[in-house]
Amino acid sequence: MRFPQIPEDCCNLWESQKVMKPANFNPPTRVLMGPGPSDAHPRVLQAMARPLIGHLDPEFIRMMDQVKAMLQATLFTQNHLTFVVSAPGSAGMETSLVNLLEPGDECIVCINGVFGGRLADIAGRCGALVHTVNTEWGKITEPDQVKAALTKCSKPKLVALVHAETSTGALQPIREISELVHAAGALLVVDAVTSFAGVRLHMDEWGIDALYSGSQKCLSAPPGLSPVSFSDAAIKVLDSRKTKVQSWFLDLSMVKNYWEGSKRAYHHTAPVSAIYAMHEALALVVEEGIENRWDRHRAVHLHLKSQLEELGFRFVVEEDYRLPNLNAVYVPDGVDEAMLRSRLLQEYNIEVGGGLGAFAGKIWRIGIMGESCTMNHVNMLTGALRYLLP
Ligand SMILES: *Cc1c(COP(=O)(O)O)cnc(C)c1O
């Protein structure tokens, strides 16, 4: 096909658009070792090329039920309200809070990085009175801090915390805090965006009432979906609300009729192809075995750690609370981190993440998540660094 040439005297945008050639875009093949998205398995990418079917087609509903069953198995939960929100991890965060909080409710949010701060922001927007437990970035929230907050705020509706703080690389122990939270009669809300399918996580055994995750971290599916799960205690709170959930789209009392029951009702048009990808990504997790997957993240992390330390990087988080899949490290002294990151991308096609907030310009966040968690990924990155470092 031939396209007319832009006439030389054409200076009118409308005229030039009429003759513009169709644009095309071919993304480069990168090695994704940042804080997400991670590399996707070819089977996950191919899943998205399957034919579209209606989102109320019985075959689609059969597939949604499989997604739900695989999520329940890999989260170690029996919660029947377990499904995928049609929007990214932040929407899972928002779903958890807008449904459980009403104006005037009190809640406690633990903040030790960017995502704890985001939880507090959303809780405040719900009209809740938010008590924050603030901890230095890179550290974890101690049970004693939560205990102290619970004595000041005796009847909180919920306590929210981040399991894997992607901005600092800290892995938060949950069980002890969970006991304190339940003894106070509150619900426990956990951000498992970066932890799910990368590190040990037992939703029911740990007493988590509301959990949300993301598709693009250790699940290695495309960004844009958020697996969520709610306990019966959380559903009870939801059912006894006095006010309407202020978000129409995220109101669980309506969305749940699309994801469960014998009569599925239209709520919104589900992102059909993205859910094909989620299904395939979960199938890969089940094939590997969730526990083997946790072990793989641990083993690859130890290899990365020894390589990085040889190159002069230092870890931000103390060893006991280090997240294996998201490695936050101080760049060696005298190195221009932004320049080095840019050369890794331009010359080696390797993406690593820079620091957020207080850590901007100081640290790197190296993700080894899901498909990006292999010894070869580590060797590629550290091999390139050996050439690039002064
Ligand atoms: C990535 C991330 C989110 C947000 O997920 P999006 O898909 O970017 O909206 C929330 N919490 C944590 C801990 C994350 O790492």
PDBQT file of the ligand as one rigid body, heavy atoms in Angstrom, charges set to zero:
ROOT
HETATM    1  C1  LIG A 401       3.794  -2.394  43.210  1.00  0.00    +0.000 C 
HETATM    2  C2  LIG A 401       3.191  -2.267  44.568  1.00  0.00    +0.000 A 
HETATM    3  C3  LIG A 401       1.911  -1.726  44.776  1.00  0.00    +0.000 A 
HETATM    4  C4  LIG A 401       1.108  -1.105  43.692  1.00  0.00    +0.000 C 
HETATM    5  O1  LIG A 401       0.853  -1.934  42.644  1.00  0.00    +0.000 OA
HETATM    6  P1  LIG A 401       0.495  -1.285  41.215  1.00  0.00    +0.000 P 
HETATM    7  O2  LIG A 401       0.204  -2.474  40.376  1.00  0.00    +0.000 OA
HETATM    8  O3  LIG A 401       1.705  -0.511  40.823  1.00  0.00    +0.000 OA
HETATM    9  O4  LIG A 401      -0.684  -0.396  41.415  1.00  0.00    +0.000 OA
HETATM   10  C5  LIG A 401       1.411  -1.732  46.056  1.00  0.00    +0.000 A 
HETATM   11  N1  LIG A 401       2.113  -2.220  47.094  1.00  0.00    +0.000 NA
HETATM   12  C6  LIG A 401       3.348  -2.731  46.939  1.00  0.00    +0.000 A 
HETATM   13  C7  LIG A 401       4.079  -3.264  48.122  1.00  0.00    +0.000 C 
HETATM   14  C8  LIG A 401       3.918  -2.757  45.673  1.00  0.00    +0.000 A 
HETATM   15  O5  LIG A 401       5.156  -3.253  45.508  1.00  0.00    +0.000 OA
ENDROOT
TORSDOF 0
